[in-house]
Amino acid sequence: MNMEDHQQPRFNHEEWMGRFFQFIETVKLFSIEFAQALKNLFQKGLLEAWKDFRSIASKLSPVDFFFAGTMLSIGAFGTMIVLSGIGLLSYQSFLWLQSGVWTEYPMLTVFNFIFENTPLHQWIINPESWVGMQKLFLWFLETIPVSLALMVPGISLAITAMSIFIAAMLFRFYQLKKMQ
């Protein structure tokens, strides 16, 4: 058996690199053309949307603007709540990176701050009735972190307000568009 008969053909690196660079150039040209096509479609779409918006905006009532402002304000408030929760979590993470010890901020600290010297606070400290409810309430206050208690309702509030706003805008748009 001869070794020359079973030799594999040599891999041509130069040919492979040439094909690879040709492929890269094709992808580059395709990306440029695709971006230009998207830009043209986007510009035409924005122009059409702006024309529709201008024709319909004059037909909107003060109630529409009040509703839109209210929904946008609620959404912005929810976003601020989420950002404060993220800020608190970031602050806790920063402290942990410095010291290696996690600083907890349970809801109980906020509860004690807000309801200090009130009948509700006295009931949490020393319940005379509804002891099971007090234990459950105290467990929630001790285990739920403030950052989570801010982020979850904030996200829910922001998403709900924005969804209602978008749904109302679309409804009103098609309602006024149908009247034309």
Protein Blocks (a to p, Z undefined) as FASTA:
>chain_A
ZZklmpccdddfklmmmmmmmmmmmmmmmmmmmmmmmmmmmmmmmmmmmmmmmmmmmmpc
fklmmmmmmmmmmmmmmmmmmmmmmmmmmmmmmmmmmnopacdddfklmmmmmmgoiakl
mmmmmccbhklmmmmmmmmmmmmcfklmmmmmmmmmmmmmmmmmmmmmmmmmmmmmmmZZ
